[in-house]
Amino acid sequence: MKNCAIYSPQMDLDRVAGIVKDLYPKHKVEVSEKGARIAVISRKWFRSSRFGLNIMTSQTQPGEFAVMKNGMGNYFAGLPAENAAVQEKLLIQISALNMVIGVETDQEITGPFREALLELADRLNGIVFMGTRELLDSRGRLIMDLDGRSEVDDLVVTAHASLLDGDLVVTESGRRRKERSERILEEQGVRYNAHLPVRAGDEEVTIRSVEEIAKRAIALCITALKGECHGAGESPKDTRSLVNRVIRQNGAEDFFTPKEGEFLKAEAPEHGDIAAYSWGYEAYTVLLWALGYVDALETPDRICDVPEMVSLLQEQENYKGFVKGARMRAKSEILDAADLIYRYNWVCVDSRLKGEQAPGGLDAGVVYERHRALNWLIRYREQEWDEVTIDT
């Protein structure tokens, strides 16, 4: 057996390097500049050996990590588990993961090598996918294999300190909200995963301020406008003139994230960026709804009415007028929408992994953008816009 990956709720790359050096004091340990790759080298008289650790986290590669974690959660949620309680806790643990360490080796993972990897997992509060079929705890006990078998009676869920007072705390308002969302999905004939955890309750969340939301909405509208113009083949000169006019009108020069700023400066943006930023109208619509400019968030089965959404900003003289005209929606309504979109997104991801169309005509792109905007609104993991993760 030469396949192994360690999954952890931790995200500190320096901590991983420190543990590896402690476990291998007589070996040469090479750490890449950003800490995402570690090589452990043993040199003897007539031979040398080495293995590598490739590390991905929710901070260094948020998009790729979210896809990996969603796929892992969906897969284990679909297994016919012989111990439903262990499966439920495993899914909660997967939802709290922030790091995966892939072990790159030509050695058999047995004996002292295996024990060292289990020790690494233990110090990181991690779980281990050993071989191609078995998910183990840090003591080497089978949590679940691909047939749904378990050899443990319980699983202790661990999370990063930033989450201990967040998503994993079950409150009565959070529990009721989960039940409400599942009733809506059932009425719509959309399947759902009953094992997905309760999300944060009213007591735990502070919604972003009207001013924050208004600035983010304007930034999304402007970057989507640039994406739309380039996608439609408008000249770079005309696009730049239009975008700059809207920025000046709203005093929006400082509203953009670093990545958005780079996109706005690009004379000939990449095709992928044009498409990605054009989707920003969907997130912009969610923020308009939160500000009271849109009456309801309909089922996410079609793209928004772009001209209508843009007109709602055009009708305001400037940013100050936009804020003055806002009527902030209640926290409970925003949390209701965030919980529901979380469960919509699970079924969209699950359908994609199975090569199926999402049920109920759901548009996975619309769902994704709404999920991102709502996670930002409720300060999910206190992440800023460029770092917002879309966990299911």
C-alpha positions in Angstrom: 0.0 0.0 0.0 1.5 3.3 -1.1 -1.5 5.7 -1.0 -2.3 7.9 2.0 -3.9 11.3 2.6 -4.3 13.1 6.0 -7.3 15.4 6.5 -7.3 18.0 9.3 -9.4 20.9 10.6 -6.1 22.8 11.1 -4.7 25.2 8.5 -1.2 26.3 9.8 1.4 25.2 7.3 4.3 26.1 9.7 2.8 23.8 12.3 2.9 20.9 9.8 6.5 21.6 9.0 7.4 21.7 12.7 5.7 18.4 13.5 7.5 16.7 10.6 10.8 18.0 11.7 10.1 16.7 15.2 9.1 13.3 13.9 12.2 13.0 11.7 15.0 14.7 13.7 17.8 12.7 11.8 16.4 13.3 8.3 16.8 16.2 6.1 13.5 18.1 5.8 13.1 20.5 2.9 10.1 22.9 3.1 9.0 24.9 0.1 8.9 28.7 0.3 5.2 28.9 1.1 5.2 25.6 3.0 2.8 23.8 0.7 5.4 21.0 -0.1 7.6 19.1 2.4 10.3 16.6 1.4 11.7 14.2 3.9 15.1 12.7 2.9 17.1 9.9 4.5 20.7 9.4 3.3 22.7 6.3 4.1 26.0 5.0 2.8 24.7 3.1 -0.2 21.2 4.4 -0.7 18.8 7.2 0.1 15.0 7.4 0.4 12.5 10.2 0.4 8.9 10.9 0.5 6.9 14.1 0.0 3.9 15.8 1.5 1.8 18.0 -0.7 -0.5 20.3 1.3 -3.7 22.1 0.2 -5.7 24.2 2.6 -9.0 26.2 2.5 -6.9 29.4 2.6 -4.3 28.6 0.0 -6.6 27.1 -2.6 -10.2 27.8 -1.5 -12.0 26.9 -4.7 -10.1 23.6 -5.3 -10.3 22.7 -1.6 -14.1 23.3 -1.5 -14.6 21.0 -4.5 -12.5 18.3 -2.9 -14.3 18.6 0.5 -17.8 18.7 -1.1 -17.0 15.6 -3.1 -15.7 13.8 -0.1 -18.7 14.7 2.0 -21.2 13.8 -0.7 -19.5 10.4 -1.2 -19.5 9.4 2.4 -23.1 10.7 2.8 -24.2 8.3 0.1 -22.7 5.1 1.6 -25.0 2.5 3.2 -23.4 3.0 6.7 -23.8 0.3 9.2 -23.4 2.9 12.0 -25.5 5.9 11.2 -24.3 7.8 14.3 -20.6 7.5 13.2 -21.6 8.5 9.6 -23.3 11.6 10.9 -20.4 12.7 13.0 -18.0 11.9 10.1 -20.0 14.2 7.8 -19.8 17.0 10.4 -16.0 16.4 10.7 -15.6 16.6 6.9 -17.5 19.9 6.9 -14.9 21.3 9.4 -11.8 20.2 7.4 -9.4 22.9 6.3 -6.3 20.9 5.2 -5.4 17.8 3.2 -1.9 16.4 3.1 -1.2 14.1 0.2 1.6 11.6 0.9 3.8 11.0 -2.2 5.9 7.9 -1.8 7.3 4.8 -3.4 7.6 3.1 0.0 5.1 0.7 1.4 3.2 2.5 4.2 3.8 0.0 6.9 5.6 -0.3 10.2 7.4 2.9 11.5 6.4 4.9 8.4 2.7 4.2 9.0 3.0 5.0 12.7 4.7 8.3 12.0 1.9 9.3 9.6 -0.7 8.4 12.2 1.3 10.5 14.7 1.2 13.4 12.3 -2.5 13.0 11.9 -3.0 12.8 15.7 -1.1 16.0 16.3 -3.2 17.7 13.7 -6.5 16.3 15.1 -6.8 14.6 11.7 -8.3 11.6 10.0 -6.4 9.4 7.5 -7.5 7.9 4.2 -5.2 4.9 4.0 -4.9 3.0 0.8 -7.9 3.4 -1.5 -10.7 2.1 0.7 -10.3 2.9 4.4 -10.8 6.1 6.4 -9.0 5.8 9.8 -8.8 7.8 13.0 -5.3 8.8 14.2 -5.1 5.5 16.2 -5.4 3.5 13.0 -9.0 2.4 13.7 -11.5 2.1 10.9 -14.0 5.0 10.9 -15.6 3.9 7.7 -14.6 2.0 4.5 -16.2 2.3 1.1 -18.7 -0.5 2.0 -19.9 1.6 4.9 -18.3 -0.6 7.6 -17.0 0.9 10.8 -14.9 -0.5 13.6 -15.5 2.4 16.0 -18.6 3.1 18.1 -18.1 6.9 18.2 -16.1 9.7 16.6 -15.0 12.8 18.4 -15.4 15.8 16.0 -12.7 18.5 16.2 -12.7 21.9 14.5 -10.4 24.9 14.1 -10.7 27.4 16.9 -12.3 29.9 14.6 -15.3 27.4 14.2 -15.7 26.3 17.8 -18.2 29.0 18.5 -19.6 29.0 15.0 -21.1 26.4 12.6 -20.8 23.4 14.9 -22.8 24.8 17.8 -26.3 23.5 17.6 -28.9 26.1 18.7 -32.7 25.9 18.8 -33.1 28.6 16.1 -30.5 26.8 13.9 -32.3 23.5 14.4 -35.7 25.0 13.5 -34.2 26.7 10.4 -32.8 23.3 9.2 -36.2 21.7 9.6 -37.8 24.6 7.7 -35.4 24.3 4.8 -35.9 20.6 4.6 -39.7 21.1 4.5 -39.3 23.5 1.6 -37.1 21.1 -0.3 -39.5 18.3 0.3 -42.5 20.4 -1.0 -40.5 21.2 -4.1 -39.6 17.6 -4.7 -35.9 18.3 -4.3 -33.9 15.6 -2.5 -31.8 16.7 0.5 -29.1 15.3 2.8 -30.6 15.0 6.3 -27.1 14.5 7.6 -26.0 18.0 6.8 -25.4 19.8 10.0 -27.4 22.6 11.7 -25.9 25.9 10.8 -25.4 29.0 13.0 -28.4 30.3 14.9 -29.7 33.8 15.4 -27.7 34.2 18.6 -24.3 33.6 16.9 -24.4 35.7 13.8 -23.9 39.4 13.2 -25.0 40.5 9.7 -22.8 42.9 7.8 -23.7 46.5 8.0 -25.8 48.4 5.4 -22.7 50.4 4.4 -20.6 47.3 3.9 -23.4 45.6 1.9 -24.0 48.6 -0.3 -20.3 49.0 -1.2 -20.0 45.3 -2.0 -23.2 45.4 -4.1 -21.8 48.4 -6.1 -18.4 46.6 -6.6 -20.2 43.4 -7.8 -22.4 45.4 -10.2 -19.4 47.3 -11.7 -17.2 44.2 -12.1 -20.1 42.3 -13.6 -20.7 45.2 -16.0 -17.1 45.0 -17.2 -17.4 41.3 -17.7 -20.7 41.7 -19.6 -19.2 44.3 -21.9 -16.2 42.3 -22.7 -18.3 39.2 -23.2 -20.5 41.1 -25.6 -17.5 42.2 -27.7 -17.6 45.9 -26.7 -14.4 47.8 -27.3 -12.0 48.0 -24.4 -12.0 51.8 -24.7 -15.8 52.1 -24.5 -15.9 49.6 -21.6 -13.3 51.4 -19.7 -15.1 54.7 -20.2 -18.5 53.3 -18.9 -16.9 51.5 -16.0 -15.0 54.6 -14.9 -18.1 56.7 -15.1 -20.0 54.4 -12.8 -17.1 54.3 -10.4 -16.8 58.0 -10.2 -20.6 58.5 -9.8 -20.6 56.3 -6.7 -17.2 57.2 -5.3 -16.4 53.5 -5.6 -12.6 53.7 -6.1 -11.9 51.9 -2.8 -14.9 49.4 -2.9 -13.0 46.7 -4.8 -11.0 43.7 -3.5 -7.4 43.3 -4.8 -8.5 40.6 -7.3 -11.4 42.8 -8.6 -8.9 45.7 -8.9 -6.7 43.6 -11.2 -9.7 42.6 -13.3 -10.8 46.2 -13.7 -7.3 47.3 -14.8 -7.0 44.5 -17.4 -7.4 45.8 -21.0 -7.9 42.3 -22.3 -9.1 40.0 -19.4 -8.9 36.3 -19.6 -12.0 34.6 -20.9 -12.4 32.7 -17.7 -12.3 35.9 -15.7 -14.9 37.6 -18.0 -17.3 34.7 -17.4 -16.6 34.5 -13.7 -17.2 38.2 -13.0 -20.3 38.3 -15.2 -21.9 35.8 -12.8 -21.5 38.5 -10.2 -24.9 39.9 -11.1 -26.4 36.9 -9.2 -24.5 37.8 -6.0 -25.4 41.4 -6.5 -29.0 40.5 -6.7 -28.8 38.8 -3.3 -27.3 41.9 -1.8 -30.1 44.0 -3.3 -32.5 41.7 -1.6 -30.8 42.1 1.7 -30.9 45.9 1.3 -34.7 45.7 0.6 -34.5 46.7 -3.0 -35.7 43.3 -4.2 -38.8 41.8 -2.6 -38.0 38.1 -2.7 -35.4 35.6 -3.6 -37.2 33.2 -5.9 -36.2 29.6 -6.4 -32.7 29.6 -8.0 -33.8 28.0 -11.2 -33.0 30.9 -13.6 -30.6 33.8 -13.9 -31.7 37.2 -12.6 -33.2 39.9 -14.7 -30.0 41.8 -15.3 -31.4 45.1 -16.8 -33.9 45.3 -13.9 -31.2 44.7 -11.2 -28.9 47.2 -12.8 -31.6 49.8 -13.0 -32.1 49.6 -9.2 -28.6 51.1 -8.8 -29.0 53.5 -11.7 -32.1 55.0 -10.1 -29.9 56.2 -7.1 -27.9 59.3 -7.5 -24.8 57.9 -5.8 -23.6 55.6 -3.0 -25.1 57.8 -0.3 -28.4 57.7 -2.0 -28.2 54.0 -2.4 -27.6 53.6 1.3 -30.3 56.0 2.3 -32.9 54.1 0.2 -32.0 50.8 1.7 -34.4 49.0 4.1 -32.3 46.3 5.7 -33.9 42.9 5.8 -34.3 41.1 9.2 -31.4 38.9 10.3 -33.8 35.9 10.6 -34.8 36.2 6.9 -31.1 36.4 5.8 -30.3 33.3 7.9 -33.3 31.4 6.5 -32.0 32.1 3.0 -28.4 31.1 3.9 -29.6 27.8 5.4 -31.8 27.0 2.4 -29.1 27.8 -0.2 -26.6 25.7 1.7 -28.9 22.7 1.2 -29.7 23.6 -2.4 -26.0 23.7 -3.2 -25.5 20.2 -1.7 -27.9 18.7 -4.1 -26.4 20.6 -7.0 -22.9 19.3 -6.1 -24.2 15.8 -5.5 -26.0 15.8 -8.9 -22.9 17.0 -10.7 -20.8 14.3 -9.1 -23.3 11.7 -10.3 -23.4 13.1 -13.8 -27.0 14.1 -13.4 -29.0 17.3 -13.9 -29.9 19.1 -10.6 -33.5 18.4 -9.6 -36.3 20.9 -9.8 -34.6 22.8 -12.6 -32.1 24.3 -10.2 -29.4 26.3 -11.9 -26.1 25.3 -10.2 -24.4 28.6 -11.2 -27.1 30.7 -9.7 -27.1 28.6 -6.6 -23.3 28.9 -6.2 -23.3 32.7 -6.5 -26.2 33.1 -4.1 -24.4 30.8 -1.6 -21.3 32.8 -1.9 -23.1 36.1 -1.3 -25.1 34.8 1.6 -22.0 33.3 3.3 -20.4 36.7 3.0 -23.5 38.4 4.5 -23.6 36.2 7.6 -19.8 36.5 8.0 -19.2 32.8 7.5 -15.8 32.1 9.1 -15.3 35.9 9.0 -14.0 35.5 5.4 -13.7 38.5 3.1 -15.1 38.4 -0.4 -12.1 37.0 -2.3 -11.7 34.2 0.3 -15.4 33.2 0.8 -15.7 29.4 0.8 -18.8 27.5 -0.4 -19.0 24.5 1.8 -21.7 21.8 1.6 
